Amino acid sequence: MRSPKSNPGIFITGSDTEIGKTYVACAIVRSLVQASTKVGVYKPLASGLTELESSDSYQLWLAAGKPGQSHTEVCPQSFSQPLAPMIAAESENRSIDTQKIIRGFDYWRECSEFVVVEGAGGLLSPMAHRLNNADLAAQLELPIVVVVPNRLGCVNQAMLVLEVARARELSIVAVILNQTQNQANDLSVQTNFDLLRSTMNDSEFSDIALHRFAYGQQFLEIFGR
């Protein structure tokens, strides 16, 4: 795996919404900061934002050490209703500015060594009309990191996302199997990692890194030294 400084950044996506993408993204950011990388963080869209300091974008900003001029650069478009971004925007008689999404990334690219972008929902979740997460990752020319919750059914979910990403010719950095709850006695949780690794090895995705992310973990190094 290449070092972070040979990449412009990564795009964090997943198999679904509410699967801990932000926790994983923050752990990656902390590891990059610890390695003395100047990290920018960007969440182009957020819905369900009612309290700033508990929001995903604010947690990303904290993990990176509050870079940039303000939190506004981290998340330039946010909505209060916990709905898909397009619907949340419509509920406030607003629309999503797709050009602003691109300009927001350009800001971080210019002032950072590496940018961690967190998408909204899963890989094919719509962000705006004719723009989903996969489209945006392609437009930003960023490789993706796929977060999958460690629970029964995760192998199918992971493989579906990988198939879509490969069909769209997206570069894939890694799959992160995220334990979203403390379920030490769950046999599925205990065996999913090995099953997913075996399944990936038996497919065209044998070259993709797979990382286990434990419940409560604070740091995650996904780049080889």
C-alpha positions as CSV (number, residue, x, y, z in Angstrom):
1,M,0.0,0.0,0.0
2,R,1.3,3.4,-0.9
3,S,2.0,6.0,1.8
4,P,-0.6,8.8,2.3
5,K,1.7,11.4,0.9
6,S,1.6,9.7,-2.5
7,N,-2.2,10.0,-2.6
8,P,-4.3,13.2,-2.7
9,G,-6.7,11.7,-0.2
10,I,-9.4,9.0,0.3
11,F,-13.1,8.9,0.0
12,I,-14.8,7.1,2.9
13,T,-18.0,5.2,1.9
14,G,-19.8,2.1,3.0
15,S,-22.5,-0.5,2.5
16,D,-25.2,1.5,4.3
17,T,-25.9,4.5,6.5
18,E,-25.4,4.5,10.2
19,I,-22.6,2.0,10.1
20,G,-19.9,4.0,11.8
21,K,-18.2,5.6,8.8
22,T,-17.4,8.7,10.9
23,Y,-15.8,6.7,13.7
24,V,-13.6,4.9,11.2
25,A,-12.8,8.2,9.4
26,C,-11.8,9.9,12.6
27,A,-9.5,7.0,13.6
28,I,-7.8,7.2,10.2
29,V,-7.4,10.9,10.6
30,R,-5.9,10.6,14.1
31,S,-3.3,8.1,12.7
32,L,-2.4,10.4,9.9
33,V,-2.0,13.4,12.3
34,Q,0.1,11.3,14.6
35,A,2.3,10.5,11.6
36,S,2.8,14.3,11.1
37,T,0.6,14.5,8.0
38,K,-1.2,17.8,7.4
39,V,-4.8,16.4,7.0
40,G,-7.8,18.2,5.6
41,V,-11.3,16.8,6.4
42,Y,-14.4,17.2,4.3
43,K,-18.0,16.1,4.6
44,P,-19.7,17.8,1.6
45,L,-23.3,17.2,2.8
46,A,-24.9,16.4,6.1
47,S,-28.5,15.9,7.1
48,G,-29.9,15.5,10.6
49,L,-27.6,18.2,11.9
50,T,-29.2,19.8,14.9
51,E,-26.3,20.2,17.4
52,L,-23.0,21.2,15.8
53,E,-20.6,19.7,18.4
54,S,-22.2,16.2,18.2
55,S,-22.2,16.2,14.4
56,D,-20.1,13.9,12.2
57,S,-18.4,16.8,10.5
58,Y,-17.4,18.4,13.8
59,Q,-16.0,15.1,15.1
60,L,-13.9,14.9,11.9
61,W,-12.7,18.4,12.4
62,L,-11.7,17.7,16.0
63,A,-9.8,14.5,15.0
64,A,-7.8,16.6,12.5
65,G,-7.0,19.3,15.1
66,K,-9.5,21.9,13.7
67,P,-7.6,22.7,10.5
68,G,-8.8,25.4,8.0
69,Q,-10.5,28.7,8.8
70,S,-13.6,27.3,10.5
71,H,-15.9,24.3,10.6
72,T,-17.9,25.8,7.7
73,E,-15.2,24.6,5.3
74,V,-15.6,21.0,6.6
75,C,-19.3,20.9,5.9
76,P,-20.5,23.7,3.7
77,Q,-24.0,22.3,3.2
78,S,-26.0,20.9,6.0
79,F,-29.7,20.2,6.8
80,S,-31.7,19.6,10.0
81,Q,-33.9,16.8,8.9
82,P,-32.5,13.2,9.2
83,L,-33.3,12.3,5.6
84,A,-31.4,11.7,2.4
85,P,-29.6,15.0,1.6
86,M,-31.8,15.9,-1.4
87,I,-35.0,15.3,0.5
88,A,-33.7,17.1,3.6
89,A,-32.8,20.1,1.4
90,E,-36.2,20.1,-0.2
91,S,-37.9,20.1,3.2
92,E,-36.1,23.4,3.9
93,N,-37.0,24.8,0.4
94,R,-33.3,24.6,-0.5
95,S,-31.3,22.8,-3.2
96,I,-27.9,21.2,-3.2
97,D,-25.2,23.1,-5.0
98,T,-23.1,20.5,-6.8
99,Q,-20.5,23.1,-7.8
100,K,-20.1,24.1,-4.2
101,I,-19.3,20.4,-3.4
102,I,-16.4,20.5,-5.8
103,R,-15.2,23.9,-4.7
104,G,-15.2,22.7,-1.1
105,F,-12.9,19.9,-1.9
106,D,-10.6,22.2,-3.9
107,Y,-10.1,24.3,-0.7
108,W,-8.8,21.4,1.3
109,R,-6.7,20.0,-1.5
110,E,-4.9,23.4,-1.7
111,C,-4.1,23.7,2.0
112,S,-3.5,20.1,3.0
113,E,-1.2,17.2,2.2
114,F,-4.0,14.7,2.4
115,V,-7.8,15.0,2.4
116,V,-10.2,12.6,4.1
117,V,-13.6,12.9,2.5
118,E,-16.6,11.2,4.1
119,G,-19.6,10.5,1.9
120,A,-23.3,10.4,2.8
121,G,-24.8,7.0,3.2
122,G,-23.7,4.1,1.0
123,L,-21.7,4.1,-2.2
124,L,-24.8,4.4,-4.5
125,S,-26.8,6.7,-2.1
126,P,-27.8,9.9,-4.0
127,M,-26.2,13.1,-2.9
128,A,-27.9,15.3,-5.5
129,H,-29.7,14.8,-8.7
130,R,-27.5,12.7,-11.0
131,L,-24.8,12.6,-8.4
132,N,-24.2,9.7,-6.0
133,N,-21.3,8.9,-3.8
134,A,-19.6,6.8,-6.4
135,D,-20.0,9.6,-8.9
136,L,-18.4,12.1,-6.5
137,A,-15.5,9.9,-5.7
138,A,-14.8,9.5,-9.4
139,Q,-15.1,13.3,-10.0
140,L,-12.7,14.0,-7.1
141,E,-10.4,11.3,-8.4
142,L,-10.1,9.7,-5.0
143,P,-9.7,6.1,-4.1
144,I,-12.3,4.7,-1.8
145,V,-12.3,3.1,1.6
146,V,-15.3,0.8,2.2
147,V,-16.8,0.6,5.7
148,V,-19.0,-2.5,6.4
149,P,-20.6,-3.2,9.8
150,N,-19.5,-6.5,11.4
151,R,-22.8,-8.3,11.6
152,L,-24.5,-11.2,9.9
153,G,-24.8,-10.5,6.2
154,C,-21.7,-8.3,6.0
155,V,-19.9,-10.5,3.5
156,N,-22.7,-10.1,0.9
157,Q,-22.8,-6.4,1.5
158,A,-19.1,-5.9,1.2
159,M,-18.9,-7.9,-2.0
160,L,-21.8,-6.0,-3.6
161,V,-20.1,-2.7,-2.9
162,L,-16.8,-4.0,-4.2
163,E,-18.4,-5.3,-7.4
164,V,-20.0,-1.9,-8.0
165,A,-16.8,0.0,-7.3
166,R,-14.8,-2.2,-9.7
167,A,-17.5,-1.9,-12.4
168,R,-17.2,1.9,-12.1
169,E,-13.4,1.7,-12.2
170,L,-13.0,3.2,-8.8
171,S,-9.7,2.5,-7.0
172,I,-10.2,0.7,-3.7
173,V,-7.8,1.2,-0.9
174,A,-9.3,-1.1,1.7
175,V,-12.4,-2.6,3.3
176,I,-12.9,-1.9,7.0
177,L,-15.0,-4.4,9.0
178,N,-16.4,-2.2,11.7
179,Q,-17.7,-3.6,15.0
180,T,-20.4,-1.1,15.8
181,Q,-21.5,-2.6,19.1
182,N,-19.8,-4.5,21.9
183,Q,-20.9,-8.0,21.0
184,A,-18.0,-10.2,22.1
185,N,-20.1,-13.3,22.3
186,D,-21.7,-13.0,18.9
187,L,-20.3,-15.9,16.8
188,S,-21.0,-14.0,13.6
189,V,-18.9,-11.1,14.8
190,Q,-16.1,-13.5,15.7
191,T,-16.1,-15.3,12.3
192,N,-17.0,-12.6,9.8
193,F,-13.5,-11.3,9.3
194,D,-12.0,-14.6,8.3
195,L,-15.0,-15.4,6.1
196,L,-14.8,-12.1,4.3
197,R,-11.0,-12.4,3.8
198,S,-11.5,-15.9,2.4
199,T,-14.3,-14.7,0.1
200,M,-12.2,-11.7,-1.2
201,N,-9.2,-14.0,-1.7
202,D,-11.3,-16.3,-3.9
203,S,-12.4,-13.4,-6.1
204,E,-10.9,-10.5,-8.1
205,F,-10.5,-8.6,-4.9
206,S,-7.7,-10.6,-3.4
207,D,-5.4,-7.6,-3.6
208,I,-7.6,-5.4,-1.5
209,A,-6.6,-4.8,2.1
210,L,-9.1,-5.8,4.8
211,H,-8.9,-4.3,8.3
212,R,-10.7,-5.2,11.5
213,F,-12.0,-2.1,13.4
214,A,-12.8,-3.0,17.0
215,Y,-15.5,-1.4,19.1
216,G,-14.1,1.7,20.8
217,Q,-10.9,1.8,18.7
218,Q,-9.4,5.3,18.4
219,F,-6.6,4.9,15.7
220,L,-6.5,3.0,12.4
221,E,-3.4,2.8,10.2
222,I,-4.4,1.8,6.7
223,F,-1.2,2.8,4.8
224,G,2.0,0.7,4.9
225,R,5.0,2.4,6.3
